[in-house]
Amino acid sequence: MRLGFLVDLSRCMGCMACAVSCKAENNVPLHSWRLRVKYIDQGEFPETKRHFVPLRCNHCDNAPCERICPVSALHYLPNGIVNVDHERCIGCASCMMACPYNAIYLDPITNSADKCTYCAHRIEVGMMPACVVACPTHANIFGDLDDPESEISKYLQEHRDVMVRKPELNTHPKHFYVRGSTVALDPLASERPEGYTLFTDVEFLDHIGGH
């Protein structure tokens, strides 16, 4: 068994139900996230489009966080989930620096690393991850990648536009995206007009205060 995640970006409407349910289920501190939904605006008014992209731990088959942890607090479960042992973690933050997806944070209460675990505690008792249950459009597809009859396996077989984040790093993520724009996953894919920056057209007041 190799559990994986797939997001159908054509279904995601940016409602944030997945992010909210994740925080509630896992008691994630307010300033941190296990799952967040970013948005990217593309185009020029009035021809514009907004893309939504849920981001979570990729549970890589070649996970840098697991390799670098000096006490094996980051470890693989038999089902392929990269889990965190909070009792072992010494809070050195090595995993945070090693993760190329910025998916790990340091919990200020436990002083240990934490991240998305695909809701391992729910899976253990036969339940689906909280974000999957909360999604009103079924954009989150979760299941066994080794089972050819699972919904996620069929999705991967049926779609040719399967994408992962930062494939050039060879971390072999088990988190996939379909029906999305390259711009949504690769910041460098956005078109940037020559010489344009956020402060290109900054103007200054002739005076401050008074009339």
N, C-alpha and C positions, 0 to 999 in steps of 0.2 A: 504493500500500500504506500502510495505517495500522494499526500493530500496537496491540492493546489487551488489557486484562486484565479478567476477570470472575470474581467469587468467589460460588459458590453457598453461602450461609451455612448452609443447612439440612444441608449435607454436612460442614461444618467441625466437627471434634470437639476442637479445641484441643490437638492432639498436639505442636505446635511443630516438626514435621519440616521444614516450609518454612523457618522461621527458622534452624534449625540448618544445613540444607543451603546456605542463602544465605551464612551466615557462613563456612562451609568453602570454598565455591566462590570467594568474592570476598575472602577473607582480611580480613574485617571485624574491627576491633579489639574487644576484649571489652566495652568500655564503650559501644560504638556499635552501631547497627543500620541495615541497609538495609530489612529486613523484620521486623516484630514482630507478635505476636498478642496483642491486648488482650482482656480479658474483662469483661463487665458482668453483675452479679447483679441480677435483677429480681424483685419480689414480696415477700411476707412469709411467713415460716415458718408452716406447712409448704408453702405454695404458692409455691415459688420456681423460678426458671429462670436458667441461666447462658448468656449469649450470647458467642460467640467471633468476633472480627473481625480478619482479617489486614490490616495496614496497610503500605503501601509508597508509593513515588513514584507520583503519578497521571498522569505524562507528559501534562500538560495541552496542549490545542491552543493555549491562550492562557496560557502559563506565565510567571508573574511572575519566577521565577528566571532564565529565559532573557533576559527584557527588561532586568533590572537589572544583569546581569553586565557590568562595565566593559571586560572583555577578551575577551568572547565565549567564555569557557571552557565555559559552559553553552550548548549548541547543539542544533539539531534534526538528526537523521539523516534520510535520504530515506524511511525506513520509519516516521517519526513519533516515534521514541524521542528523549527529551531526554537527551543524553549529556554527559559531563564530560571535558574535555581537561585532564588533570593537568599537562601541560607549560605550559599557558597560565595556569592558575589562580594567583592571587597571594595567596590565603588571606584576602581581605578580609572574608569572611562576609556579604556583601551578599545572596547567594542564600539563605542560611540565614534571614535576617531577612525576606526577601520571601516565602518559601514558607509558605502558610497551613496546610500539612499537617504541618509539622515533620518533613519527610522527608529533610533534608540535614544532614550532619554534617561536621566538620573532622577529617580523618585526621591523627593526631598524628605519624605517621611521614613522610608525604609533605607535610604542612602544606598540603594542598589539599582542596577540597570533594569530597565523595563522596556517593553515593546509589544507589538501585536504578536500574539501566540496562536492566532486563528481560534481564539477562545478554546484552548485545549481542555479546560475544565468542563466545558459544555459538550465537546466532542466525545470526551471520555464516557459520558452517560447517554450518548446517542442523540444529542441535540446539535443543531446547526449553529454557527457563529452568530452572535447578536446582530451584526451588521447585515447579514443575509436575511434574517427574519424581518428586520425593520425596513428594508428597502421596498418602497411601494411599487416599483417598476420592474423588479427582479433583474436589476442590472448586475448584481453580484452573483456569480455562479461559482459554487464551491463543490469539490468532490474529489474522487480518487482518480489520479492521472493514469494509474496502472489498469484501471477498469475500462475497457473499450466501450462499455455500455453506459457509463456514467454521463451525466449531462455535460460536464466540463470536457470530457474526451470527445464527445460528439461535436461540441462547439469548435474545438480545435481542429477537428477533421473537416468540418464544413466551411470554415473561414480561412481564406488565404492571406488576410491582412492582419495576422497575429503579430503583436508587438510586445516587447518587454523594455524595461528601462535600462539604459546603458549596456546594451548587449556586448559592446567592445571590451568590457571588463571581464568577460567569461566567468561571471559568478553563477551563471545558469539559474536564473530566478524561476520559481514555481508560481509566479504571479504574472498573468497575461492580460493583454488588452486587445479588443477587436473593435472594428467599426469606428476608429478614431483618427484624428489628424496627427501627423508627425509632430506638428507644432505643440500638441498637447503634452507630449512626452519628452521632446528634445528642445530645450530653450534656445539652442543655437540654430534651430530650423526656422525661427521667426525672421521675417523680412525686416531689415533695418536700413532705411534710406540713408544714403551717404551723408555723413556729417550731422545726422540728427541725434540729439540726446534729449534727456528730460528737461534740460535747462537751456535749450537752443533759443527759445523766444522769451527769456526772462526780461521783464521790464522793471524799471525802478521809478519810484515816486520822485516828483520834482522837489517836494518838501514834505516834512512830517508835521502833522498837527496844524491847527489854525485854519484859515480860509484862503 
